[in-house]
Amino acid sequence: MNVTVLDMMEAREKRAARQRALLAEYGRTLLCFTMNIPGPEKLDPLIAQGAAVGRRKLKQGFLRMGIKPLYQEHLSEKTGCESFYVLPAEPLAVKRMAADIEEAAPLGRLFDLDVLRSDGGKVERGEVGLPVRRCLICGGEAMACARSRTHTVAQLRAATDAILREGVRREKAALLARLACQALLYEVMTTPKPGLVDRENNGSHRDMDIFSFAASTGALYPYFEQCAEIGHSMAGQDAAQAFAALRLPGRMAEGCMLEATGGVNTHRGAVFSVGILCAAAGRLDREQWRVGALLDACAAMTRGLSQRDFAGLTPQNARTAGERLYVAHGITGVRGQAEQGFPLVREHGYPTLTAALQAGLSINDAGCAALIAIMAHNADTNLIHRGGMAAQRETAEMAEKLLKQQRFPDREALREMDQALIRRNLSPGGSADLLAMCYMLYFMEQDRKDGV
């Protein structure tokens, strides 16, 4: 929606009145955040996403200063996004923090972070040793270019939109990659996990430990970032095309993982499933990061995947363990989970995780409960590969029995199950990958609710 000069004048007067009211009520340092957007259109989805990045940077800045706003208010009007923060800190210290954000490329160039003293006086950039702000196009003094109208509104808006697109893409991809790696680390640290590597033992594995998973996770950060960027850049294209664009990076990521672990497969399943989730989240705006929407996006990207990948397989030409399981038993494994929108996560793992947290359990114990809920319903191909169909069924029955005895199994019961699987050299690695997805979905949900 386009705004008029009168609209902007009224918005400035309203902002000044709000500033006076907050200064009178609190008598403390006031920080006001607006976006520097040229032209008559001051608010659209891209601008709103840029403002959200700014609010996140300010939250990080407050944490760095060791302060918490005494009051904060966020407005989204046709005249633009505005935020007000009353802060228990000296004005010059706040201005230094704000100037750091403004100087940080690329989106900081579009942020106007005005700091007011308790008497209403504005802290200028020169007071913290910084020069005046530069023009987006020519690099000259921004105010001089504005006064002389050196550049057209169309030129300025084109430059602004380019900065917004690049900044939003980079921030979104970095956030999703961080949450993906956090999910993988939470999964391996969740303890005790029957048959799996955790903080107490290596489960049924002799070739890996918790440090193997840490090394693998670090190696996969660039891949998850790339997945999110692919999803974001292809948001307007067919979902299947976006998934197709992930396959080559996925194969390359496996090489990075194997190099980091000395040839040990720690996260091949997560490369597939968590990579898809990163791309799905990249295709959606942050406000859409709800579990159902995210898993639906995963399903849309992978619809028909099993039929395509397993077409023409026979007992003679099936090479991988997954291919042989499909030929012998029709088990589609993680491909089938993906194209159905990960029902084990949607119907069992994630609801158990959140219910346990709401019941007051720690994130560790809630993760253990979610894992057992997944195991009780999962035809885990890792279990089948190690012990056959009978071992998988017996493990699922063991998990189901445990859940009937305790809605959220205690650690003693989990350790008993751990030892039982270790004795038989069984490891539910496929279920562990789905637990990582549960964690990442939870992190994204919390980030969306945070609404910075």
C-alpha positions in Angstrom: 0.0 0.0 0.0 1.4 3.3 -1.0 1.6 6.2 1.5 1.5 9.9 1.0 3.7 12.7 2.3 0.9 13.5 4.7 0.8 9.9 6.0 4.6 10.0 6.7 4.3 13.4 8.5 1.5 12.1 10.7 3.5 8.9 11.4 6.6 11.0 12.5 4.4 13.1 14.8 2.8 10.0 16.3 6.3 8.5 16.8 7.6 11.6 18.5 4.5 11.7 20.8 5.1 8.0 21.7 8.8 8.8 22.4 7.8 11.7 24.7 5.3 9.5 26.5 7.8 6.7 27.1 10.5 9.1 28.2 8.1 10.7 30.6 7.0 7.4 32.1 10.4 5.7 32.4 13.0 8.4 32.4 15.5 6.0 30.9 17.4 5.5 27.6 15.0 5.0 24.6 16.0 3.2 21.4 13.7 3.6 18.4 14.0 1.2 15.4 12.6 2.0 11.9 13.5 0.9 8.4 15.1 3.3 5.9 12.8 2.5 2.9 12.7 5.0 0.0 9.5 5.4 -2.1 5.8 5.4 -1.4 5.6 1.7 -0.3 6.9 1.3 3.2 5.6 -2.1 4.1 5.5 -5.4 2.2 6.4 -9.0 3.2 10.1 -8.5 2.3 10.4 -5.3 4.4 8.6 -7.1 7.3 11.1 -9.9 7.1 14.0 -7.4 7.1 12.5 -5.7 10.2 12.3 -9.1 11.9 16.0 -9.5 11.3 16.6 -6.1 12.8 14.7 -7.0 16.0 16.7 -10.2 16.3 20.0 -8.3 16.0 18.8 -5.9 18.7 17.9 -8.8 21.0 21.4 -10.2 20.4 22.8 -6.8 21.2 20.9 -6.5 24.4 22.2 -9.9 25.4 25.7 -8.9 24.6 25.3 -5.8 26.8 23.8 -7.9 29.6 20.6 -5.9 29.7 16.9 -6.6 29.3 14.4 -4.0 28.0 12.2 -2.5 30.7 9.6 -2.1 28.0 9.3 -2.9 24.3 6.7 -2.3 21.7 6.5 -3.3 18.0 4.2 -1.7 15.4 3.5 -2.6 11.8 1.7 0.1 9.9 1.3 1.1 6.3 4.0 3.7 7.0 6.4 1.0 8.1 7.7 -1.1 11.0 8.6 0.6 14.2 9.9 -0.7 17.5 10.5 1.1 20.9 12.8 -0.2 23.6 13.2 1.4 27.0 16.7 0.3 28.3 18.5 0.3 31.6 21.8 1.4 30.1 23.8 4.5 29.4 22.9 6.2 26.1 26.4 6.1 24.7 26.7 2.4 25.4 23.4 1.7 23.7 24.4 3.9 20.7 27.7 1.9 20.3 25.7 -1.4 20.2 23.2 0.1 17.8 26.0 1.5 15.5 27.6 -2.0 15.4 24.3 -3.3 14.0 24.0 -0.5 11.5 27.5 -1.0 10.3 27.1 -4.8 9.9 26.5 -5.7 6.2 24.2 -6.1 4.5 20.8 -5.3 6.2 22.3 -2.9 8.8 22.5 -0.3 6.1 18.7 -0.2 6.1 18.2 0.1 9.9 17.6 3.4 11.6 18.4 3.0 15.2 17.9 6.2 17.0 19.0 6.4 20.7 17.4 9.1 22.9 18.7 10.3 26.3 16.2 10.5 29.2 15.8 14.3 28.4 14.9 13.5 24.8 18.2 14.5 23.3 19.4 12.3 20.4 22.8 10.6 20.5 24.6 11.2 17.3 26.9 8.8 15.5 29.9 11.2 15.9 29.6 10.8 19.7 30.8 7.2 19.4 33.4 8.0 16.8 31.5 7.0 13.6 31.1 9.1 10.4 27.8 10.0 8.9 26.0 7.2 7.0 26.8 6.5 3.4 24.6 6.4 0.3 23.4 3.0 -0.7 24.3 3.6 -4.4 27.4 5.9 -4.7 28.9 5.6 -1.2 28.8 9.4 -0.7 27.1 11.1 2.3 23.6 9.8 2.4 22.1 13.2 3.6 23.9 15.1 0.8 22.6 12.7 -1.8 19.1 13.0 -0.4 19.2 16.8 -0.3 20.4 17.0 -3.9 18.3 14.1 -5.1 21.3 12.6 -6.8 19.5 9.3 -7.3 16.0 8.6 -8.3 13.5 6.9 -6.0 13.4 3.9 -8.4 17.2 3.6 -8.2 17.1 3.8 -4.4 14.3 1.3 -4.1 16.0 -1.2 -6.4 19.2 -1.0 -4.3 17.1 -1.3 -1.1 15.2 -4.4 -2.4 18.5 -6.0 -3.4 19.9 -5.5 0.1 16.7 -6.8 1.6 16.6 -10.0 -0.5 20.3 -10.8 0.1 20.1 -10.0 3.8 16.9 -12.0 4.5 18.2 -15.0 2.5 21.5 -15.0 4.4 20.0 -14.6 7.8 17.3 -17.2 7.2 19.8 -19.8 5.9 22.2 -19.2 8.7 19.5 -19.6 11.3 18.2 -22.8 9.8 21.7 -24.3 9.5 22.3 -23.4 13.1 19.1 -25.0 14.3 19.8 -28.1 12.2 23.2 -28.6 13.8 21.8 -27.8 17.2 19.2 -30.6 16.6 21.9 -33.1 15.6 23.9 -32.3 18.7 20.9 -32.5 21.0 20.0 -35.9 19.5 23.5 -37.4 20.1 23.6 -35.9 23.6 20.2 -37.2 24.6 20.8 -39.9 27.2 20.2 -42.8 27.6 19.2 -43.9 24.1 18.8 -47.6 23.7 21.5 -49.0 21.3 22.7 -45.6 20.2 25.7 -43.4 20.9 25.0 -41.0 23.8 26.9 -39.4 26.7 27.0 -42.7 28.6 28.2 -45.1 26.0 28.6 -45.9 22.3 25.5 -48.1 22.2 25.9 -51.0 19.7 28.6 -49.1 17.8 32.3 -49.8 17.9 33.4 -47.4 15.2 31.9 -44.1 16.5 31.4 -42.1 19.6 29.9 -38.8 20.7 33.0 -37.0 19.3 32.4 -38.6 15.9 28.9 -37.0 15.8 30.3 -33.6 16.9 32.8 -33.7 14.0 30.1 -34.8 11.6 27.7 -32.0 12.7 30.3 -29.3 12.2 31.1 -30.6 8.7 27.4 -30.5 7.7 26.7 -26.8 8.6 27.5 -25.5 5.1 25.2 -28.2 3.6 22.2 -27.3 5.8 22.8 -23.7 4.9 22.8 -24.5 1.2 19.6 -26.6 1.6 17.9 -23.6 3.2 19.1 -21.3 0.5 17.9 -23.6 -2.3 14.5 -23.8 -0.7 14.3 -20.1 -0.3 15.5 -19.3 -3.8 13.1 -21.8 -5.3 10.1 -21.0 -3.2 8.1 -19.9 -6.2 9.0 -23.0 -8.2 7.6 -26.5 -8.2 8.4 -28.4 -5.0 9.7 -31.4 -6.8 12.3 -29.3 -8.6 13.5 -27.9 -5.3 14.0 -31.5 -4.0 15.8 -32.4 -7.2 18.2 -29.5 -6.6 19.1 -31.0 -3.2 20.3 -34.3 -4.4 23.8 -33.4 -5.7 24.6 -31.2 -2.6 23.4 -34.1 -0.5 25.8 -36.5 -2.1 28.7 -34.0 -1.7 27.7 -33.5 2.0 28.0 -37.3 2.6 31.6 -36.9 1.4 32.2 -34.1 3.9 30.7 -36.1 6.7 32.8 -39.2 5.9 36.0 -37.1 5.7 35.2 -35.6 9.1 34.6 -38.9 10.8 37.3 -40.9 9.1 34.9 -42.8 6.9 32.2 -43.6 9.5 28.6 -43.1 8.6 27.2 -41.0 11.4 24.6 -38.8 9.7 23.7 -40.2 6.3 20.0 -40.4 7.2 20.0 -36.9 8.7 21.7 -35.6 5.5 18.5 -36.7 3.7 15.8 -35.9 6.2 17.1 -32.8 8.0 18.3 -31.5 4.7 14.8 -31.7 3.3 13.4 -30.0 6.4 15.9 -27.1 6.0 14.8 -26.7 2.4 11.1 -26.9 3.3 11.6 -24.2 5.9 13.5 -22.1 3.4 10.4 -22.3 1.1 8.2 -20.9 3.9 8.1 -17.5 5.6 9.1 -17.6 9.3 5.5 -17.0 10.3 4.6 -20.2 8.6 7.0 -22.4 10.6 4.4 -24.6 12.1 4.9 -28.3 12.3 2.0 -29.2 10.0 3.0 -26.7 7.3 6.7 -27.7 7.4 6.0 -31.4 7.1 3.5 -30.8 4.4 6.2 -29.0 2.5 8.5 -31.9 2.9 5.8 -34.2 1.5 5.2 -31.9 -1.5 8.9 -31.9 -2.3 9.3 -35.7 -2.2 5.9 -36.9 -3.5 6.4 -40.1 -5.6 10.0 -40.4 -4.5 9.9 -44.2 -3.6 8.3 -45.1 -6.9 10.9 -43.1 -8.9 14.0 -44.3 -6.9 12.9 -48.0 -6.7 11.5 -48.4 -10.2 12.8 -51.4 -12.0 14.5 -53.0 -8.9 14.8 -56.8 -8.8 16.5 -59.2 -6.4 19.3 -59.3 -9.0 20.0 -55.6 -9.4 19.3 -54.3 -5.9 22.6 -53.2 -4.4 22.0 -51.2 -1.2 20.5 -52.5 2.0 17.5 -50.1 1.4 17.0 -51.4 -2.1 17.1 -55.0 -0.9 14.5 -54.3 1.8 12.2 -52.7 -0.7 12.4 -55.7 -3.0 12.0 -58.2 -0.3 9.5 -56.5 2.0 8.2 -53.4 0.3 9.8 -51.2 3.0 10.3 -47.7 1.7 12.3 -46.5 4.7 13.0 -42.8 5.0 11.9 -42.1 1.5 8.4 -43.3 2.4 8.5 -41.2 5.5 9.4 -38.1 3.6 6.8 -38.5 0.9 4.1 -39.0 3.5 5.2 -35.9 5.5 7.1 -37.9 8.1 4.1 -39.4 9.9 6.3 -40.9 12.6 7.4 -37.4 13.5 4.0 -35.8 13.1 2.0 -38.4 15.0 4.3 -39.9 17.5 7.7 -38.2 18.0 6.9 -34.5 18.1 3.6 -34.8 20.1 5.5 -36.9 22.7 8.3 -34.4 22.9 6.1 -31.5 23.5 3.8 -33.3 25.9 6.8 -34.4 28.0 8.1 -30.8 28.0 4.7 -29.5 29.0 4.6 -32.1 31.8 7.8 -30.5 33.2 10.4 -33.0 31.9 13.8 -31.8 30.8 14.6 -31.5 27.1 16.8 -34.6 27.5 14.1 -36.8 29.1 11.5 -35.5 26.7 13.8 -36.5 23.8 14.2 -40.0 25.3 10.4 -40.3 25.4 10.0 -39.1 21.8 12.6 -41.6 20.7 10.8 -44.5 22.3 7.5 -43.4 20.8 9.1 -43.4 17.3 10.7 -46.8 17.9 7.4 -48.3 18.8 6.0 -47.6 15.4 9.0 -47.5 13.1 10.1 -50.2 10.7 13.6 -49.0 11.4 15.9 -50.1 8.5 19.0 -49.9 10.7 17.5 -52.5 13.0 16.4 -54.7 10.2 19.9 -54.5 8.6 21.5 -55.5 11.9 19.1 -58.2 13.1 16.5 -58.9 10.5 12.7 -58.3 10.5 12.2 -60.3 13.7 14.7 -58.2 15.6 12.9 -55.0 14.4 9.5 -56.3 15.5 10.8 -57.4 18.9 12.4 -54.0 19.4 9.2 -52.1 18.5 7.3 -54.4 20.8 9.8 -53.7 23.6 9.3 -49.9 23.1 5.6 -50.2 23.0 5.5 -52.3 26.2 7.7 -49.7 27.9 5.4 -46.9 26.9 2.4 -48.7 28.3 4.2 -49.1 31.6 5.4 -45.5 31.7 4.1 -42.7 29.5 7.5 -41.1 29.7 10.0 -43.9 30.4 12.5 -43.2 33.3 16.2 -43.6 32.9 16.5 -46.9 34.7 14.1 -48.5 32.2 15.9 -46.9 29.3 19.2 -48.2 30.5 17.8 -51.7 30.7 16.6 -51.5 27.2 19.9 -50.0 26.1 21.8 -53.1 27.5 19.3 -55.4 25.8 19.9 -53.9 22.4 23.7 -53.7 22.9 23.8 -57.4 23.7 22.1 -58.1 20.4 24.2 -55.5 18.5 21.0 -53.6 17.5 20.8 -49.9 16.8 17.7 -47.9 15.9 19.6 -45.3 13.9 16.7 -44.4 11.6 14.6 -43.5 14.7 17.5 -41.3 16.0 17.4 -39.3 12.7 13.7 -38.7 13.2 14.3 -37.6 16.8 16.7 -35.0 15.4 13.8 -33.8 13.2 11.6 -33.5 16.2 14.2 -31.3 17.9 14.6 -29.1 14.9 10.8 -28.6 14.5 10.6 -27.7 18.2 13.4 -25.1 17.8 11.7 -23.6 14.8 8.3 -23.5 16.5 9.9 -21.7 19.5 11.6 -19.2 17.2 8.4 -18.5 15.4 6.6 -18.0 18.7 9.4 -15.7 19.9 8.4 -13.4 17.1 11.3 -11.0 17.3 
